[in-house]
C-alpha cells in the first residue's frame, strides 16, 4: 500500500475518532497536544487503526506513537510485515 493512501486513511480515522476536521490534521499533528486525544481515545484510535488496516498492533508500542506521521510509519511497517 502506498504511503499516501496509508496517510489518507490514518487522517480519516483520526478525524472520526477524535471528532476533528480532517483538514486540520497534518503529519506533524500530535494526537494529544494538537488534536486533543484523551487516554480512552488513544485506545480507540489504536483499535480503529487495527480495524481500518486489518492488522494487530502491540498496544504499548502503538500508544507511544505521538504524531500522525509516526502513526503512518508504524502502520506502514505492520503492513509490510503482514
PDB file of N, CA, C and O in Angstrom:
ATOM      1  N   UNK A   1       0.857  -1.191   0.000  1.00  0.00           N
ATOM      2  CA  UNK A   1       0.000   0.000   0.000  1.00  0.00           C
ATOM      3  C   UNK A   1       0.896   1.245   0.000  1.00  0.00           C
ATOM      4  O   UNK A   1       1.874   1.322   0.743  1.00  0.00           O
ATOM      5  N   UNK A   2       0.549   2.193  -0.828  1.00  0.00           N
ATOM      6  CA  UNK A   2       1.324   3.438  -0.924  1.00  0.00           C
ATOM      7  C   UNK A   2       1.226   4.232   0.382  1.00  0.00           C
ATOM      8  O   UNK A   2       0.194   4.220   1.054  1.00  0.00           O
ATOM      9  N   UNK A   3       2.315   4.920   0.729  1.00  0.00           N
ATOM     10  CA  UNK A   3       2.325   5.728   1.947  1.00  0.00           C
ATOM     11  C   UNK A   3       1.210   6.783   1.926  1.00  0.00           C
ATOM     12  O   UNK A   3       0.576   7.046   2.948  1.00  0.00           O
ATOM     13  N   UNK A   4       0.980   7.381   0.755  1.00  0.00           N
ATOM     14  CA  UNK A   4      -0.053   8.418   0.650  1.00  0.00           C
ATOM     15  C   UNK A   4      -1.433   7.865   1.004  1.00  0.00           C
ATOM     16  O   UNK A   4      -2.232   8.549   1.644  1.00  0.00           O
ATOM     17  N   UNK A   5      -1.711   6.635   0.592  1.00  0.00           N
ATOM     18  CA  UNK A   5      -3.002   6.028   0.921  1.00  0.00           C
ATOM     19  C   UNK A   5      -3.094   5.730   2.411  1.00  0.00           C
ATOM     20  O   UNK A   5      -4.133   5.957   3.031  1.00  0.00           O
ATOM     21  N   UNK A   6      -1.998   5.218   2.989  1.00  0.00           N
ATOM     22  CA  UNK A   6      -1.981   4.950   4.431  1.00  0.00           C
ATOM     23  C   UNK A   6      -2.222   6.255   5.185  1.00  0.00           C
ATOM     24  O   UNK A   6      -3.020   6.298   6.122  1.00  0.00           O
ATOM     25  N   UNK A   7      -1.526   7.322   4.773  1.00  0.00           N
ATOM     26  CA  UNK A   7      -1.671   8.614   5.455  1.00  0.00           C
ATOM     27  C   UNK A   7      -3.098   9.136   5.348  1.00  0.00           C
ATOM     28  O   UNK A   7      -3.654   9.636   6.325  1.00  0.00           O
ATOM     29  N   UNK A   8      -3.682   9.024   4.179  1.00  0.00           N
ATOM     30  CA  UNK A   8      -5.054   9.487   3.979  1.00  0.00           C
ATOM     31  C   UNK A   8      -6.028   8.740   4.902  1.00  0.00           C
ATOM     32  O   UNK A   8      -6.906   9.345   5.517  1.00  0.00           O
ATOM     33  N   UNK A   9      -5.855   7.427   4.985  1.00  0.00           N
ATOM     34  CA  UNK A   9      -6.746   6.620   5.826  1.00  0.00           C
ATOM     35  C   UNK A   9      -6.504   6.883   7.315  1.00  0.00           C
ATOM     36  O   UNK A   9      -7.447   6.881   8.106  1.00  0.00           O
ATOM     37  N   UNK A  10      -5.238   7.110   7.699  1.00  0.00           N
ATOM     38  CA  UNK A  10      -4.927   7.445   9.096  1.00  0.00           C
ATOM     39  C   UNK A  10      -5.616   8.759   9.470  1.00  0.00           C
ATOM     40  O   UNK A  10      -6.195   8.872  10.550  1.00  0.00           O
ATOM     41  N   UNK A  11      -5.556   9.738   8.587  1.00  0.00           N
ATOM     42  CA  UNK A  11      -6.189  11.034   8.861  1.00  0.00           C
ATOM     43  C   UNK A  11      -7.701  10.898   8.962  1.00  0.00           C
ATOM     44  O   UNK A  11      -8.330  11.508   9.826  1.00  0.00           O
ATOM     45  N   UNK A  12      -8.284  10.091   8.071  1.00  0.00           N
ATOM     46  CA  UNK A  12      -9.736   9.884   8.087  1.00  0.00           C
ATOM     47  C   UNK A  12     -10.173   9.251   9.415  1.00  0.00           C
ATOM     48  O   UNK A  12     -11.128   9.713  10.041  1.00  0.00           O
ATOM     49  N   UNK A  13      -9.474   8.199   9.837  1.00  0.00           N
ATOM     50  CA  UNK A  13      -9.810   7.507  11.091  1.00  0.00           C
ATOM     51  C   UNK A  13      -9.598   8.438  12.282  1.00  0.00           C
ATOM     52  O   UNK A  13     -10.420   8.480  13.197  1.00  0.00           O
ATOM     53  N   UNK A  14      -8.498   9.181  12.266  1.00  0.00           N
ATOM     54  CA  UNK A  14      -8.200  10.113  13.360  1.00  0.00           C
ATOM     55  C   UNK A  14      -9.310  11.156  13.487  1.00  0.00           C
ATOM     56  O   UNK A  14      -9.759  11.461  14.591  1.00  0.00           O
ATOM     57  N   UNK A  15      -9.744  11.696  12.359  1.00  0.00           N
ATOM     58  CA  UNK A  15     -10.815  12.701  12.368  1.00  0.00           C
ATOM     59  C   UNK A  15     -12.099  12.114  12.947  1.00  0.00           C
ATOM     60  O   UNK A  15     -12.774  12.761  13.748  1.00  0.00           O
ATOM     61  N   UNK A  16     -12.439  10.884  12.539  1.00  0.00           N
ATOM     62  CA  UNK A  16     -13.661  10.245  13.029  1.00  0.00           C
ATOM     63  C   UNK A  16     -13.603   9.997  14.530  1.00  0.00           C
ATOM     64  O   UNK A  16     -14.548  10.314  15.252  1.00  0.00           O
ATOM     65  N   UNK A  17     -12.487   9.425  15.005  1.00  0.00           N
ATOM     66  CA  UNK A  17     -12.375   9.050  16.417  1.00  0.00           C
ATOM     67  C   UNK A  17     -12.295  10.285  17.323  1.00  0.00           C
ATOM     68  O   UNK A  17     -12.905  10.315  18.391  1.00  0.00           O
ATOM     69  N   UNK A  18     -11.545  11.295  16.895  1.00  0.00           N
ATOM     70  CA  UNK A  18     -11.328  12.463  17.759  1.00  0.00           C
ATOM     71  C   UNK A  18     -12.323  13.590  17.508  1.00  0.00           C
ATOM     72  O   UNK A  18     -12.343  14.575  18.245  1.00  0.00           O
ATOM     73  N   UNK A  19     -13.147  13.453  16.476  1.00  0.00           N
ATOM     74  CA  UNK A  19     -14.145  14.481  16.199  1.00  0.00           C
ATOM     75  C   UNK A  19     -13.540  15.808  15.770  1.00  0.00           C
ATOM     76  O   UNK A  19     -14.036  16.875  16.133  1.00  0.00           O
ATOM     77  N   UNK A  20     -12.457  15.734  14.990  1.00  0.00           N
ATOM     78  CA  UNK A  20     -11.842  16.961  14.466  1.00  0.00           C
ATOM     79  C   UNK A  20     -11.971  16.950  12.947  1.00  0.00           C
ATOM     80  O   UNK A  20     -12.199  15.905  12.337  1.00  0.00           O
ATOM     81  N   UNK A  21     -11.822  18.126  12.348  1.00  0.00           N
ATOM     82  CA  UNK A  21     -11.877  18.231  10.896  1.00  0.00           C
ATOM     83  C   UNK A  21     -10.628  17.585  10.303  1.00  0.00           C
ATOM     84  O   UNK A  21      -9.511  17.838  10.755  1.00  0.00           O
ATOM     85  N   UNK A  22     -10.827  16.760   9.299  1.00  0.00           N
ATOM     86  CA  UNK A  22      -9.686  16.102   8.648  1.00  0.00           C
ATOM     87  C   UNK A  22      -8.708  17.128   8.080  1.00  0.00           C
ATOM     88  O   UNK A  22      -7.505  16.876   8.016  1.00  0.00           O
ATOM     89  N   UNK A  23      -9.225  18.280   7.671  1.00  0.00           N
ATOM     90  CA  UNK A  23      -8.384  19.314   7.052  1.00  0.00           C
ATOM     91  C   UNK A  23      -7.351  19.914   8.010  1.00  0.00           C
ATOM     92  O   UNK A  23      -6.356  20.483   7.561  1.00  0.00           O
ATOM     93  N   UNK A  24      -7.575  19.795   9.325  1.00  0.00           N
ATOM     94  CA  UNK A  24      -6.610  20.370  10.283  1.00  0.00           C
ATOM     95  C   UNK A  24      -5.511  19.385  10.656  1.00  0.00           C
ATOM     96  O   UNK A  24      -4.560  19.747  11.348  1.00  0.00           O
ATOM     97  N   UNK A  25      -5.636  18.147  10.203  1.00  0.00           N
ATOM     98  CA  UNK A  25      -4.671  17.112  10.582  1.00  0.00           C
ATOM     99  C   UNK A  25      -3.508  17.096   9.587  1.00  0.00           C
ATOM    100  O   UNK A  25      -3.709  16.985   8.377  1.00  0.00           O
ATOM    101  N   UNK A  26      -2.285  17.208  10.124  1.00  0.00           N
ATOM    102  CA  UNK A  26      -1.083  17.131   9.297  1.00  0.00           C
ATOM    103  C   UNK A  26      -0.207  15.993   9.822  1.00  0.00           C
ATOM    104  O   UNK A  26      -0.498  15.411  10.866  1.00  0.00           O
ATOM    105  N   UNK A  27       0.843  15.688   9.108  1.00  0.00           N
ATOM    106  CA  UNK A  27       1.784  14.655   9.564  1.00  0.00           C
ATOM    107  C   UNK A  27       2.407  15.020  10.903  1.00  0.00           C
ATOM    108  O   UNK A  27       2.744  14.150  11.706  1.00  0.00           O
ATOM    109  N   UNK A  28       2.556  16.323  11.129  1.00  0.00           N
ATOM    110  CA  UNK A  28       3.192  16.789  12.366  1.00  0.00           C
ATOM    111  C   UNK A  28       2.206  16.878  13.534  1.00  0.00           C
ATOM    112  O   UNK A  28       2.623  17.073  14.676  1.00  0.00           O
ATOM    113  N   UNK A  29       0.914  16.740  13.266  1.00  0.00           N
ATOM    114  CA  UNK A  29      -0.090  16.853  14.336  1.00  0.00           C
ATOM    115  C   UNK A  29       0.168  15.807  15.413  1.00  0.00           C
ATOM    116  O   UNK A  29       0.333  14.620  15.133  1.00  0.00           O
ATOM    117  N   UNK A  30       0.197  16.294  16.669  1.00  0.00           N
ATOM    118  CA  UNK A  30       0.357  15.385  17.805  1.00  0.00           C
ATOM    119  C   UNK A  30      -1.035  15.017  18.297  1.00  0.00           C
ATOM    120  O   UNK A  30      -1.891  15.885  18.468  1.00  0.00           O
ATOM    121  N   UNK A  31      -1.258  13.721  18.525  1.00  0.00           N
ATOM    122  CA  UNK A  31      -2.587  13.246  18.906  1.00  0.00           C
ATOM    123  C   UNK A  31      -3.117  13.944  20.155  1.00  0.00           C
ATOM    124  O   UNK A  31      -4.263  14.392  20.177  1.00  0.00           O
ATOM    125  N   UNK A  32      -2.290  14.037  21.194  1.00  0.00           N
ATOM    126  CA  UNK A  32      -2.753  14.601  22.461  1.00  0.00           C
ATOM    127  C   UNK A  32      -2.705  16.127  22.448  1.00  0.00           C
ATOM    128  O   UNK A  32      -3.727  16.784  22.648  1.00  0.00           O
ATOM    129  N   UNK A  33      -1.521  16.690  22.214  1.00  0.00           N
ATOM    130  CA  UNK A  33      -1.335  18.133  22.333  1.00  0.00           C
ATOM    131  C   UNK A  33      -2.098  18.928  21.267  1.00  0.00           C
ATOM    132  O   UNK A  33      -2.699  19.956  21.576  1.00  0.00           O
ATOM    133  N   UNK A  34      -2.076  18.460  20.027  1.00  0.00           N
ATOM    134  CA  UNK A  34      -2.680  19.231  18.941  1.00  0.00           C
ATOM    135  C   UNK A  34      -4.124  18.841  18.642  1.00  0.00           C
ATOM    136  O   UNK A  34      -4.943  19.691  18.291  1.00  0.00           O
ATOM    137  N   UNK A  35      -4.433  17.547  18.784  1.00  0.00           N
ATOM    138  CA  UNK A  35      -5.758  17.064  18.382  1.00  0.00           C
ATOM    139  C   UNK A  35      -6.660  16.735  19.571  1.00  0.00           C
ATOM    140  O   UNK A  35      -7.821  16.367  19.392  1.00  0.00           O
ATOM    141  N   UNK A  36      -6.118  16.870  20.790  1.00  0.00           N
ATOM    142  CA  UNK A  36      -6.947  16.737  21.989  1.00  0.00           C
ATOM    143  C   UNK A  36      -7.338  15.326  22.388  1.00  0.00           C
ATOM    144  O   UNK A  36      -8.328  15.140  23.096  1.00  0.00           O
ATOM    145  N   UNK A  37      -6.577  14.322  21.947  1.00  0.00           N
ATOM    146  CA  UNK A  37      -6.910  12.935  22.308  1.00  0.00           C
ATOM    147  C   UNK A  37      -6.732  12.724  23.811  1.00  0.00           C
ATOM    148  O   UNK A  37      -5.731  13.136  24.399  1.00  0.00           O
ATOM    149  N   UNK A  38      -7.709  12.083  24.409  1.00  0.00           N
ATOM    150  CA  UNK A  38      -7.590  11.677  25.811  1.00  0.00           C
ATOM    151  C   UNK A  38      -7.196  10.208  25.823  1.00  0.00           C
ATOM    152  O   UNK A  38      -7.229   9.547  24.785  1.00  0.00           O
ATOM    153  N   UNK A  39      -6.817   9.685  27.008  1.00  0.00           N
ATOM    154  CA  UNK A  39      -6.304   8.306  27.056  1.00  0.00           C
ATOM    155  C   UNK A  39      -7.253   7.289  26.449  1.00  0.00           C
ATOM    156  O   UNK A  39      -6.824   6.402  25.711  1.00  0.00           O
ATOM    157  N   UNK A  40      -8.537   7.408  26.753  1.00  0.00           N
ATOM    158  CA  UNK A  40      -9.516   6.465  26.220  1.00  0.00           C
ATOM    159  C   UNK A  40      -9.545   6.563  24.694  1.00  0.00           C
ATOM    160  O   UNK A  40      -9.643   5.549  24.002  1.00  0.00           O
ATOM    161  N   UNK A  41      -9.459   7.786  24.178  1.00  0.00           N
ATOM    162  CA  UNK A  41      -9.479   7.979  22.726  1.00  0.00           C
ATOM    163  C   UNK A  41      -8.217   7.408  22.073  1.00  0.00           C
ATOM    164  O   UNK A  41      -8.259   6.937  20.937  1.00  0.00           O
ATOM    165  N   UNK A  42      -7.099   7.452  22.798  1.00  0.00           N
ATOM    166  CA  UNK A  42      -5.873   6.868  22.252  1.00  0.00           C
ATOM    167  C   UNK A  42      -6.062   5.372  22.036  1.00  0.00           C
ATOM    168  O   UNK A  42      -5.622   4.828  21.023  1.00  0.00           O
ATOM    169  N   UNK A  43      -6.711   4.712  22.980  1.00  0.00           N
ATOM    170  CA  UNK A  43      -7.003   3.282  22.843  1.00  0.00           C
ATOM    171  C   UNK A  43      -7.983   3.048  21.691  1.00  0.00           C
ATOM    172  O   UNK A  43      -7.842   2.093  20.928  1.00  0.00           O
ATOM    173  N   UNK A  44      -8.971   3.928  21.577  1.00  0.00           N
ATOM    174  CA  UNK A  44      -9.941   3.821  20.474  1.00  0.00           C
ATOM    175  C   UNK A  44      -9.247   3.994  19.126  1.00  0.00           C
ATOM    176  O   UNK A  44      -9.590   3.322  18.153  1.00  0.00           O
ATOM    177  N   UNK A  45      -8.271   4.896  19.075  1.00  0.00           N
ATOM    178  CA  UNK A  45      -7.527   5.109  17.834  1.00  0.00           C
ATOM    179  C   UNK A  45      -6.766   3.852  17.424  1.00  0.00           C
ATOM    180  O   UNK A  45      -6.786   3.453  16.260  1.00  0.00           O
ATOM    181  N   UNK A  46      -6.094   3.233  18.397  1.00  0.00           N
ATOM    182  CA  UNK A  46      -5.345   2.004  18.108  1.00  0.00           C
ATOM    183  C   UNK A  46      -6.297   0.951  17.543  1.00  0.00           C
ATOM    184  O   UNK A  46      -5.996   0.311  16.535  1.00  0.00           O
ATOM    185  N   UNK A  47      -7.443   0.775  18.196  1.00  0.00           N
ATOM    186  CA  UNK A  47      -8.433  -0.217  17.734  1.00  0.00           C
ATOM    187  C   UNK A  47      -8.960   0.144  16.346  1.00  0.00           C
ATOM    188  O   UNK A  47      -9.141  -0.729  15.498  1.00  0.00           O
ATOM    189  N   UNK A  48      -9.204   1.425  16.123  1.00  0.00           N
ATOM    190  CA  UNK A  48      -9.726   1.872  14.828  1.00  0.00           C
ATOM    191  C   UNK A  48      -8.697   1.653  13.713  1.00  0.00           C
ATOM    192  O   UNK A  48      -9.057   1.259  12.604  1.00  0.00           O
ATOM    193  N   UNK A  49      -7.418   1.909  14.010  1.00  0.00           N
ATOM    194  CA  UNK A  49      -6.368   1.674  13.011  1.00  0.00           C
ATOM    195  C   UNK A  49      -6.252   0.182  12.711  1.00  0.00           C
ATOM    196  O   UNK A  49      -6.068  -0.211  11.559  1.00  0.00           O
ATOM    197  N   UNK A  50      -6.361  -0.644  13.745  1.00  0.00           N
ATOM    198  CA  UNK A  50      -6.300  -2.094  13.535  1.00  0.00           C
ATOM    199  C   UNK A  50      -7.438  -2.547  12.624  1.00  0.00           C
ATOM    200  O   UNK A  50      -7.230  -3.361  11.724  1.00  0.00           O
ATOM    201  N   UNK A  51      -8.638  -2.021  12.857  1.00  0.00           N
ATOM    202  CA  UNK A  51      -9.793  -2.368  12.025  1.00  0.00           C
ATOM    203  C   UNK A  51      -9.610  -1.861  10.596  1.00  0.00           C
ATOM    204  O   UNK A  51      -9.824  -2.597   9.633  1.00  0.00           O
ATOM    205  N   UNK A  52      -9.214  -0.604  10.474  1.00  0.00           N
ATOM    206  CA  UNK A  52      -9.079   0.032   9.157  1.00  0.00           C
ATOM    207  C   UNK A  52      -8.085  -0.714   8.266  1.00  0.00           C
ATOM    208  O   UNK A  52      -8.315  -0.896   7.070  1.00  0.00           O
ATOM    209  N   UNK A  53      -6.971  -1.142   8.877  1.00  0.00           N
ATOM    210  CA  UNK A  53      -5.900  -1.744   8.082  1.00  0.00           C
ATOM    211  C   UNK A  53      -5.812  -3.256   8.244  1.00  0.00           C
ATOM    212  O   UNK A  53      -4.933  -3.892   7.663  1.00  0.00           O
ATOM    213  N   UNK A  54      -6.724  -3.839   9.034  1.00  0.00           N
ATOM    214  CA  UNK A  54      -6.739  -5.275   9.266  1.00  0.00           C
ATOM    215  C   UNK A  54      -5.374  -5.781   9.742  1.00  0.00           C
ATOM    216  O   UNK A  54      -4.811  -6.725   9.188  1.00  0.00           O
ATOM    217  N   UNK A  55      -4.862  -5.119  10.788  1.00  0.00           N
ATOM    218  CA  UNK A  55      -3.569  -5.506  11.379  1.00  0.00           C
ATOM    219  C   UNK A  55      -3.739  -5.606  12.889  1.00  0.00           C
ATOM    220  O   UNK A  55      -4.727  -5.127  13.446  1.00  0.00           O
ATOM    221  N   UNK A  56      -2.770  -6.231  13.542  1.00  0.00           N
ATOM    222  CA  UNK A  56      -2.729  -6.267  15.003  1.00  0.00           C
ATOM    223  C   UNK A  56      -1.497  -5.487  15.419  1.00  0.00           C
ATOM    224  O   UNK A  56      -0.397  -5.742  14.929  1.00  0.00           O
ATOM    225  N   UNK A  57      -1.683  -4.532  16.326  1.00  0.00           N
ATOM    226  CA  UNK A  57      -0.553  -3.740  16.794  1.00  0.00           C
ATOM    227  C   UNK A  57      -0.323  -4.023  18.273  1.00  0.00           C
ATOM    228  O   UNK A  57      -1.271  -4.237  19.029  1.00  0.00           O
ATOM    229  N   UNK A  58       0.929  -4.022  18.673  1.00  0.00           N
ATOM    230  CA  UNK A  58       1.261  -4.191  20.078  1.00  0.00           C
ATOM    231  C   UNK A  58       0.836  -2.891  20.766  1.00  0.00           C
ATOM    232  O   UNK A  58       1.359  -1.822  20.454  1.00  0.00           O
ATOM    233  N   UNK A  59      -0.111  -2.985  21.702  1.00  0.00           N
ATOM    234  CA  UNK A  59      -0.759  -1.794  22.257  1.00  0.00           C
ATOM    235  C   UNK A  59       0.219  -0.803  22.891  1.00  0.00           C
ATOM    236  O   UNK A  59       0.130   0.396  22.628  1.00  0.00           O
ATOM    237  N   UNK A  60       1.148  -1.281  23.719  1.00  0.00           N
ATOM    238  CA  UNK A  60       2.082  -0.357  24.382  1.00  0.00           C
ATOM    239  C   UNK A  60       2.920   0.398  23.362  1.00  0.00           C
ATOM    240  O   UNK A  60       3.121   1.606  23.486  1.00  0.00           O
ATOM    241  N   UNK A  61       3.408  -0.317  22.352  1.00  0.00           N
ATOM    242  CA  UNK A  61       4.214   0.328  21.302  1.00  0.00           C
ATOM    243  C   UNK A  61       3.362   1.329  20.535  1.00  0.00           C
ATOM    244  O   UNK A  61       3.817   2.433  20.234  1.00  0.00           O
ATOM    245  N   UNK A  62       2.124   0.947  20.217  1.00  0.00           N
ATOM    246  CA  UNK A  62       1.236   1.832  19.462  1.00  0.00           C
ATOM    247  C   UNK A  62       0.928   3.104  20.248  1.00  0.00           C
ATOM    248  O   UNK A  62       0.847   4.187  19.668  1.00  0.00           O
ATOM    249  N   UNK A  63       0.755   2.980  21.558  1.00  0.00           N
ATOM    250  CA  UNK A  63       0.418   4.146  22.377  1.00  0.00           C
ATOM    251  C   UNK A  63       1.597   5.107  22.538  1.00  0.00           C
ATOM    252  O   UNK A  63       1.408   6.251  22.950  1.00  0.00           O
ATOM    253  N   UNK A  64       2.794   4.657  22.221  1.00  0.00           N
ATOM    254  CA  UNK A  64       3.971   5.540  22.301  1.00  0.00           C
ATOM    255  C   UNK A  64       4.098   6.414  21.053  1.00  0.00           C
ATOM    256  O   UNK A  64       4.893   7.353  21.028  1.00  0.00           O
ATOM    257  N   UNK A  65       3.317   6.105  20.024  1.00  0.00           N
ATOM    258  CA  UNK A  65       3.349   6.889  18.785  1.00  0.00           C
ATOM    259  C   UNK A  65       2.609   8.197  19.047  1.00  0.00           C
ATOM    260  O   UNK A  65       1.433   8.188  19.410  1.00  0.00           O
ATOM    261  N   UNK A  66       3.296   9.317  18.863  1.00  0.00           N
ATOM    262  CA  UNK A  66       2.735  10.608  19.284  1.00  0.00           C
ATOM    263  C   UNK A  66       2.188  11.486  18.169  1.00  0.00           C
ATOM    264  O   UNK A  66       1.364  12.365  18.421  1.00  0.00           O
ATOM    265  N   UNK A  67       2.646  11.253  16.919  1.00  0.00           N
ATOM    266  CA  UNK A  67       2.195  12.127  15.828  1.00  0.00           C
ATOM    267  C   UNK A  67       1.539  11.306  14.714  1.00  0.00           C
ATOM    268  O   UNK A  67       1.725  10.092  14.624  1.00  0.00           O
ATOM    269  N   UNK A  68       0.788  11.981  13.890  1.00  0.00           N
ATOM    270  CA  UNK A  68       0.109  11.338  12.769  1.00  0.00           C
ATOM    271  C   UNK A  68       1.139  10.717  11.818  1.00  0.00           C
ATOM    272  O   UNK A  68       0.962   9.589  11.359  1.00  0.00           O
ATOM    273  N   UNK A  69       2.200  11.448  11.530  1.00  0.00           N
ATOM    274  CA  UNK A  69       3.244  10.931  10.631  1.00  0.00           C
ATOM    275  C   UNK A  69       3.888   9.666  11.165  1.00  0.00           C
ATOM    276  O   UNK A  69       4.142   8.726  10.411  1.00  0.00           O
ATOM    277  N   UNK A  70       4.156   9.641  12.476  1.00  0.00           N
ATOM    278  CA  UNK A  70       4.755   8.447  13.092  1.00  0.00           C
ATOM    279  C   UNK A  70       3.768   7.282  13.058  1.00  0.00           C
ATOM    280  O   UNK A  70       4.173   6.130  12.906  1.00  0.00           O
ATOM    281  N   UNK A  71       2.482   7.577  13.197  1.00  0.00           N
ATOM    282  CA  UNK A  71       1.462   6.526  13.108  1.00  0.00           C
ATOM    283  C   UNK A  71       1.452   5.923  11.707  1.00  0.00           C
ATOM    284  O   UNK A  71       1.311   4.711  11.544  1.00  0.00           O
ATOM    285  N   UNK A  72       1.604   6.780  10.699  1.00  0.00           N
ATOM    286  CA  UNK A  72       1.653   6.298   9.315  1.00  0.00           C
ATOM    287  C   UNK A  72       2.857   5.360   9.148  1.00  0.00           C
ATOM    288  O   UNK A  72       2.731   4.284   8.563  1.00  0.00           O
ATOM    289  N   UNK A  73       4.026   5.774   9.666  1.00  0.00           N
ATOM    290  CA  UNK A  73       5.234   4.936   9.585  1.00  0.00           C
ATOM    291  C   UNK A  73       5.005   3.598  10.282  1.00  0.00           C
ATOM    292  O   UNK A  73       5.342   2.542   9.747  1.00  0.00           O
ATOM    293  N   UNK A  74       4.431   3.658  11.477  1.00  0.00           N
ATOM    294  CA  UNK A  74       4.185   2.473  12.312  1.00  0.00           C
ATOM    295  C   UNK A  74       3.266   1.489  11.577  1.00  0.00           C
ATOM    296  O   UNK A  74       3.538   0.290  11.519  1.00  0.00           O
ATOM    297  N   UNK A  75       2.192   2.014  11.029  1.00  0.00           N
ATOM    298  CA  UNK A  75       1.214   1.172  10.323  1.00  0.00           C
ATOM    299  C   UNK A  75       1.819   0.622   9.031  1.00  0.00           C
ATOM    300  O   UNK A  75       1.607  -0.540   8.684  1.00  0.00           O
ATOM    301  N   UNK A  76       2.565   1.457   8.331  1.00  0.00           N
ATOM    302  CA  UNK A  76       3.227   1.032   7.088  1.00  0.00           C
ATOM    303  C   UNK A  76       4.131  -0.176   7.356  1.00  0.00           C
ATOM    304  O   UNK A  76       4.143  -1.129   6.577  1.00  0.00           O
ATOM    305  N   UNK A  77       4.891  -0.133   8.468  1.00  0.00           N
ATOM    306  CA  UNK A  77       5.770  -1.252   8.827  1.00  0.00           C
ATOM    307  C   UNK A  77       4.960  -2.515   9.058  1.00  0.00           C
ATOM    308  O   UNK A  77       5.340  -3.597   8.611  1.00  0.00           O
ATOM    309  N   UNK A  78       3.832  -2.371   9.763  1.00  0.00           N
ATOM    310  CA  UNK A  78       2.985  -3.532  10.026  1.00  0.00           C
ATOM    311  C   UNK A  78       2.420  -4.118   8.717  1.00  0.00           C
ATOM    312  O   UNK A  78       2.323  -5.336   8.568  1.00  0.00           O
ATOM    313  N   UNK A  79       2.060  -3.261   7.800  1.00  0.00           N
ATOM    314  CA  UNK A  79       1.513  -3.730   6.527  1.00  0.00           C
ATOM    315  C   UNK A  79       2.575  -4.468   5.702  1.00  0.00           C
ATOM    316  O   UNK A  79       2.276  -5.448   5.020  1.00  0.00           O
ATOM    317  N   UNK A  80       3.822  -3.977   5.775  1.00  0.00           N
ATOM    318  CA  UNK A  80       4.903  -4.616   5.028  1.00  0.00           C
ATOM    319  C   UNK A  80       5.238  -5.988   5.611  1.00  0.00           C
ATOM    320  O   UNK A  80       5.643  -6.898   4.887  1.00  0.00           O
ATOM    321  N   UNK A  81       5.064  -6.126   6.938  1.00  0.00           N
ATOM    322  CA  UNK A  81       5.405  -7.387   7.609  1.00  0.00           C
ATOM    323  C   UNK A  81       4.247  -8.370   7.629  1.00  0.00           C
ATOM    324  O   UNK A  81       4.393  -9.491   8.119  1.00  0.00           O
ATOM    325  N   UNK A  82       3.106  -7.965   7.106  1.00  0.00           N
ATOM    326  CA  UNK A  82       1.892  -8.782   7.164  1.00  0.00           C
ATOM    327  C   UNK A  82       1.998 -10.019   6.295  1.00  0.00           C
ATOM    328  O   UNK A  82       1.059 -10.812   6.234  1.00  0.00           O
TER     329      UNK A  82
END
